Amino acid sequence: MQPAPHYQQVSGEQRRIWDAKGKRGMGFGAAWFLAGLLITLITYGNASGPSGGVYAVAWGPMLYGAYRVISGYLMFKKSRQ
């Protein structure tokens, strides 16, 4: 297999940047997802009491968190190649 041309090679510094951004993205994504899940569970717990009520499914933060986790993982994986 031939080595990649010089303009396609990635420096060690760029790999470290991708690594840090990937880890940070996964961390923030997990925080967003857990916040949405926590809001959903707390409001559901309050609504399922004897007096009933309305609860909110915070799917927006959970969806955004899942997106950040996946994109962060892909960037982290890219730094390892």
C-alpha positions in Angstrom: 0.0 0.0 0.0 1.3 3.4 -0.9 1.6 6.1 1.7 -0.9 9.0 1.5 0.2 12.2 -0.2 1.5 14.9 2.0 -1.6 17.0 1.7 -3.8 14.1 3.0 -1.6 13.4 6.0 -2.9 14.5 9.4 -0.5 16.0 12.0 -0.3 14.8 15.6 -1.6 18.2 16.7 -4.7 17.8 14.6 -5.3 14.4 16.0 -5.0 15.7 19.6 -7.5 18.5 18.7 -10.0 15.9 17.3 -9.5 13.7 20.4 -10.2 16.6 22.8 -13.2 17.8 20.8 -14.6 14.3 20.5 -14.4 13.6 24.3 -15.8 17.0 25.1 -18.7 16.5 22.6 -19.5 13.1 24.2 -19.5 14.6 27.7 -21.8 17.5 26.8 -24.0 15.2 24.8 -24.4 12.8 27.8 -25.2 15.8 30.0 -27.9 17.1 27.7 -29.4 13.6 27.3 -29.4 13.0 31.1 -30.9 16.5 31.7 -33.8 15.8 29.3 -34.3 12.3 30.8 -34.3 13.8 34.3 -36.9 16.5 33.4 -39.1 13.8 31.9 -38.8 11.5 34.9 -39.4 14.2 37.5 -42.5 15.6 35.7 -43.8 12.1 35.2 -43.3 11.3 38.8 -45.2 14.4 39.8 -48.0 13.7 37.4 -48.5 10.0 38.4 -49.4 10.9 41.9 -52.9 10.6 43.3 -54.0 14.0 42.1 -52.8 13.3 38.5 -51.5 16.0 36.2 -49.5 16.7 33.1 -46.0 15.7 32.4 -43.4 16.8 29.8 -41.4 14.5 27.7 -38.2 16.5 27.1 -37.3 14.9 23.8 -35.5 17.9 22.4 -32.6 17.8 24.9 -32.5 14.1 24.7 -32.3 14.1 20.9 -29.7 16.9 20.9 -27.7 15.0 23.5 -27.8 11.8 21.4 -26.6 13.7 18.4 -23.7 15.2 20.4 -22.7 11.8 21.8 -22.7 10.2 18.3 -20.9 13.1 16.6 -18.3 13.3 19.4 -17.7 9.5 19.2 -17.2 9.8 15.4 -14.6 12.6 15.9 -12.9 10.6 18.7 -12.8 7.6 16.4 -11.4 9.8 13.6 -8.5 10.9 15.8 -7.5 7.2 16.3 -7.3 6.3 12.6 
